[in-house]
């Protein structure tokens, strides 16, 4: 099984996790960013966070970091809340840890994580906002981040009041100045509060000025979300970041503003239950998906939806156990549709030089994987690491599996085929 590191870099903390190819977090560590101490300290803490979860099984690092950045080059340009300037983070991490790395916007990763693993996993168009020290945004369509030329989704810098508060991005009246943590502090002016958390605690205790600040915050957030609805007509809008924890204090005025300003709304709008882990998983997924998207082929699979786009040749072959169609001429990466007939099976086999991912297309198949017997459902994905014995068979009706193979083929890597009775 392949493992990956998912990294979420923020202005105050850095969260790293060891993630399986199925998107499960098996180890996690959070360290302070220490942005005030400069670039060298931030870079050391990034290394520290990764080292705390890294081991020899890791085959890639996915990173979510503050924008703006150059994607896919992985260069952090000049984020507002961090002291990194034109820093080649992708190159640095690949040199340091000797594994491929993908660097993307942290808000993009958060929205992608929600679209793959969260409440929005069955949604086509997902838009998200992260309300923290600043405001980030992301747009995901069909499980893919919309990057534009590089930095699409900088929703926090959009204007909601043309003659409003001066923003850090240079725009008057930008969203960030009204719905971020510092925006709440401006709305709560006059309260004895040093942070937005103090304002929240006062609201929890029933302080009228604190509650009024969050109601005002909800109004501005509703205006911002109304613009997103009218622009994207999304299936889901997810709100993350520390400010989202005050949901119950601002959601009523937010929804009232949305209702007033939109002529339609098909979106579910909800606060993320675990934004930090969503960002980590989204960052890791940015790398995981490359393992199943090799040159010449690509596929999308969730539950019973499977599609294959073919860029190279199609080769059909017959075998004693059944037939397959191969969708690629690239020997380092192949995509096959395996068709197994009734009472026929692959021989029990293993591959020394490649890993495989099987996507089950039909019910009724049996998969022997090591010492396990699996009865997978249609749409289920099965990871087969190299050197793992495996066999595919069926007794009731013929069935198909989409097989994606990764790795080098070698003359010593032999596969024998026979039916379930041992006939070759």
Protein Blocks (a to p, Z undefined) as FASTA:
>chain_A
ZZdddddddfkbccdddddfkopafbdcdddfklmnojklmmmmmmmmmmmmgcfklgbd
cdddddddddfklpafbdfkbccehiafklmmmmmnopacddddfklmmmmmmmmmmmml
mpfbdcdddddfbccddddeehiacekjmlgoilmlpcfbfklccdfkopahiaklmmmm
klmmmmmgoiacfbfklmmmmmmnopaklmmmmmmmmmmmmmmmmmmmmmnopabdcded
jklmmmmmmmmmmmmmmmmmpcbdfbdcdddfblmlmmmmmmmmmmmmmmmmcghiacdd
ehjaccdddfbdcdddddfkbccddebjbfkbccddddddehiacdddddfkbccddddf
bghiacdehjaccdddehiacdddehiacddddfkbccddddddedjddfklccddddfk
opZZ
